[in-house]
């Protein structure tokens, strides 16, 4: 692997892309230390200590939310806009047709995604500013407006930065920004762990056990992300004039974790939304109820989390994977699954296999989400490094590695995967 990196560095084109990507990520990290004017960061840290939904923002932003910098919202509005546009492309026929128009159609959808990102960022900035108005030093209209504009501009800049990385660098820019934010928390986690062990809150064996579990989870995420169930497909021979078409054997790859990290994000947002609302009314009965029954370390919260992850895994997979369309395309081009009749039997077979594969992926995602919480309760370490962040980090690393692998293979170099 080290030899491969050396060979990649020797290629001028790849070297320029790597340097460009690193420089863009350095700009992101520098901006993560520029504070938003008029905010008391100590109040923000007190809110984060309550384990609310803002804790997830802090993980994704690499600590930028804790210090309430210009990148406090990170690139989350852009991710949400991309997911919404993806769902709308499936639901709205005109957008679906636009997506099939090639490069021009994709450019239009990308433009709509940018507009939606700015709108979502503005809405989120307004809601965040109002919800955290207790942390504003002088909460007049002008200061609140400056905070909203600053947060919106920060997210818009990150969107532009991510697109530049995707176009001129290595890997997906938006994913790499989130990846860099997650990795930026690792030194602080190590420092906090040493403090816990030194203070006697956690023992050294618990910290080692937690590390081993993290390593096992990383290996498992890699295996599950690459794992797939292959359905064999045979294409019948067709004679057109003097040429023979078809007669090939191929397969339909059904990924075990087809939904990716989306179910985890949906479940987390839905579960912690009541807690976030309750923090705005700290003396109400609703706040007491959420503290008692919906705490992130409670068994009710984690059971609901598992059920919601399984539900959203099936829901999102059903949206992005259409067995009817696949069956119709196979029938149209003379393809069939050996032993299965074309048409509805093929659709039913693919659906049945997909449901079984999705169940394995859903259970795995639920385990990834819950296992770190169990380990933190057992070891006494409160690192707030959930399975969602780990899944995102490993997934982005794999995707970036594959892109470099592809460029190296085109230049006849031995790649990472060999």
WOTAZI-V229688 format. One line per field, one symbol per residue. ss: DSSP state (A for helix, B for strand, O for the rest). Layout:
BEGIN
ss = ???
END
This chain:
BEGIN
ss = OAAAAAAAAAOAAAAAAAAAAAAAAAAAAAAOOOBOOOBOAAAAAAAAOOOOOAAAAAAAOOOOOOOOBOOOOOOAAAAAAAAAAAAAAAAOAAAAAAAOOOAAAAAAAAAAAAAAAAAAAAAAAAAAAAAOAAABOOOOAAAAAAAAAAAAAAAAAAAAAAAAAAAAOOOOAAAAAAAAAAAOOAAAAAAAAAAAAAAOOOOAAAAAAAAAAAAAAAAAAAAAAAOBBBBBBBBOOBBBOOBBBOOOBBBBBBBOOOOOOAAAAAAAAAAAAAAAAAAOOOOOAAAAAAAAAOOOOOAAAAAAAAAAAAAAAAAAAAAAOOAAAAAAAAAAOOBBOOOOOOOAAAAAAAAAAAAAAAAAAAAAAAAAAAAAAAAAAAAOOOOOOOAAAAAAAAAAAAAAAAAAAAAAAAOOOOOOOO
END
